[in-house]
Amino acid sequence: MTEQGEDHRSGKQDGARARTLRRTLWGAGIAVAATAALIAVTVPRGASAQGDNATAGATSTAAPGSSGAGTGPVTENAAPQGPQTGIGPLTEAEVDRAKSIALQEGTPRSFRTAAGKQGAEYLDADLVDDPAATAGTPRRVEVLFYDYGHDQLVKKTVNLGTGAVERTDTATGVQPPPSGDETRQAAALLIKDPLGQGLRTDFTAATKGQTLTSPDQLRLRGLSFNTGEQSAPAGLDKCGANRCVRLFTQVKNGPWIDTTDYVIDLSDHTVGRIN
């Protein structure tokens, strides 16, 4: 399995699954709506992240819309290049414009990004699902943010034709897959945490002596974790209300390291273990 081939085959599927999951979650209003269709994700062979440098594979479960293997961000959909009309997919320029419109009035001072700065963490953008849309239908975009100040998902519906925000919705307990930035922040927390010792040890073994200090040394995929969907120890019982992430990690140009037992709480900046 080549990394390039896997990305080429799965990129569009990842985006479609993420959109399906997001709409399912908003329609139900709670994250447990995704539990009816859990899918198995097999981790490719790699080190164990338990400090013993084993090479056995592992199996985990993930909600639809999250991809268990591969490279790059989980939910940041790659936008096509060139002009698009009607119901065609969003271009990069349209995504940037939708984000700009969504943020044109700023965010409340109490809103926070994953890094703790004032603002909201951008997650994703996609066309509004309108079955009646035609080539002449005004293009409307749902832009998703996460507000760590209140642990809530924020959806702004933007009309690209008028340049206006048509409505703003918020929801708690709804946890779509993490963005690439959130995935990297989760990895940074795990690397620094005492529970990350196995990851650091396996990385050093796989790279013949290098020290793991940054997420940039890894290829990462992230999954949201919600105790409404999966059982977990008491220390992780806030996941779902809090923004929690599990990771698939791979040494760049090297083996996979199994880190799926670890859950990183981005709201509290803590790391827990499932097993």
N, C-alpha and C positions, 0 to 999 in steps of 0.2 A: 504494500500500500504506500504510494508516494504521497507526500504532503500536498504537492501541487494538484495531483489528481483528485484527492479528497476534497480540497477546497473548491475545485471547479465543479464537482458533482453536487456538493452539498450546500453551496452558498445560497442559491435561490430557495432551496428547501428550508434552510434555517430561517430565512426571512419570513417565508410564508407561515411556518410553524409558530414563529414568535408573534406574528400578527393574529393568528388564530387564537393563541393562548391569551393574548392581551384582551381581545374582544370577549372571550369567554369569561375572563376574570371580571371585566367591567360589567358584563351582563348579569353576573351573579352577585357582584358586590363583595364577594369574599374569596380568598385565595383557595379555599378547599374545593372550589368548583372544578379544579384541575385533577382531582384525585381519581376520577372515573376512568382516566385514560393514561395511566402511568406506563411508560415504556422502559425497557431494559437497555442499558448502555454498557457496552463492554469496553473496559480500559485496555488499550494495547499493552503488550508486555513491557515492563520497565522495572526500575528498582522499587523497593517496597515502601520507602519513606518511614520505615520502622527502625532504621539504623542498622539493619543486618544485610543490606545490599542484595536482597533476594531479587529474583527476576520474574516471579510469578505474576500473572495478570490478576485483575480484580474486576468484580461486577458491581454496578451500582444502579440506582433508579433515578430517573429524571422526568420532570414534567414535560409535556409536549411543548415544543418551542425552544427547548434548550438542547444543545448538541453536546454529546459526551466526549467526542474526540475530534481532533483537527487542530487548526491553528487560527489565530486572530480573535477579534472580539466576538462575543456571543450574540449580542442583539443589535449591534450597529449595522444596519442593512446597507450594503454597498449600493449606492445609487448609480444608475446608468448615466452615461455621458450623452450630450446632445439634447436638442429640444424635444419635449414631449407634449402631447395634447390629449384632451379628453380624459380617458380612463387609463392612459399609459402610466407606467411607473414614474415615481418622482425622480427628477434629476438632482444632482448635487447642488446646483444653484437654487432649485426650488426648496430643498431641505434647508439650506442656509437661510433663505428668505423666510421660510415658515418659522424657523427658530428666532430670527430677528423680530418678526411681527409678534410672536408669542411673548417676547421679552421687552417689547417696546415701552410698556408701562412699568417696567422693572418688576421686582418681587418684594413682598413685605420684608421689613428689616429682620424679622424673626426667622425667615427662611434660611436654611443652611445647606451647603453642598456636603459631599462625603468627606471632604477635607476640612470641614468646619468653617468655611468661609461664607460670607453673606451671599445668598443666591440659592438657586435650585440646580440639582444635578440632572443634566440632560440624559435621557435614556434612548429615545427612538422617535421617529416620525414616519407617518404613512398616510396615504389617501384615506379619506372617510369612506367607509364601506357603504356604497350607495348602489343597490341593484338596478336602479332606474337610470343610472348615469349614462350619458351618451357623449359623443365627441364634442358636443357644444356645452356640456355641463360645466359650470364654474368649478375649478379645482379647489377642493377643501381638504385641509390636512389636520390630522390629529397629532399634536406634539406632546410627548410624555416627558415629565420631569419627576424627580423624587426630591421631596423636601425633608431633609434630615432633622430640621428643627422641630418638626411635628410628626415625623415618621408617617408621611402620607404621600400617596401618589397624586400628581397633579396633571390633568389632561386639559390642554387648551386646543379648541377647535378654531382653526385659522382659515379664512377665505383669502386665497391668493389673488383673486380678482379684485376685491375691494381693499385688501391690505388690512383687514380688521380681524380682531379676535371676536368670534361670534359667541362663545361661551367658555366658561371655565368650570371643570368638575374636579372634585377631590374625593379620595377614598382612602381608608385605612385598612390594613390587613390584606392588601392586594400587592403581590410581589411578583412582577414580571421578571424575566431573566436579567441579570446584571449587564451593565454596559461594559465596554472595554476598559474604561477608566476605573470603574468600580472593581472589576476583576483584578486589575493591577494593584489597586490599593489593598484588596484582600490578600493578595500574594505578599505584599510588603509587610503586612501585619503578621502573617504566618512565619515569614522568614525571620523576623525579629523575636518572635515569641518562643518561650521555652519548649512548647509543643512542636515547634518547627525544627527541633534538633535532628530528628530522623531525616527530614527533607535536606537539611544542610549536610548531614553525613553522607547521604546517598549521592548528592550532587558532587561532593568532593571525590567520592569513589568513581563516579561516572566520568569525571573530567580529569582524573589523574592528578588531583591535588589542588584544584581551584577552590576558592572560597565563595560561597553563595552570599551575596550582599544585596542584590537588586532583582526585582521582577524582570528587568530587561535581559537577564541571563536565561530566562525560561520562555517557553511557548505555553500559553495559558488558555484555558477555557473555563468559564464559570457557570454555575447553576445556582438559582435562588433556592433557599432552604426555608421550609415553613413547617412548624410543628403541627399545624392543622392538617398537613398532608402526610407527615412521617413521624414516627415515634422518635423520641430523643431524651437524653438524660435531663434532669432537672435544671442543670446549668444552662441549657439551651431553650428553655421553655418560653422565652420571649421572642424567639424567632418566628416571624410572621407579623407580629406587631412591630418588631425591629427588622431591619434590613440585614439578612444573613446570606452568606455565600459559601458554596463548596467549590473546590477547584480540581481540575485535571491539569497536571503539570508535566512538562517534557523538557529535558535538557535540550537546548538548541543543538541540532545536528547530533542528538544523542538519544538515550532511552527515556521511556516514560518513568515517572516516579509517582507511586500511588499515594495521593493525599486526600482521597475521597472520604476518609474517616473524620476529617477535620472540618469544622464549621467556623467561619469567621463572621463575627457580628460587627458590621460596619457602623452600626448606630452607637454601640458601646465600645468599639475598638478592642474587643476581646476575642480570644480563640478558645473553642471548646472541641470536644471529641465525642463522636457518636458511639464508637465501640471501644 
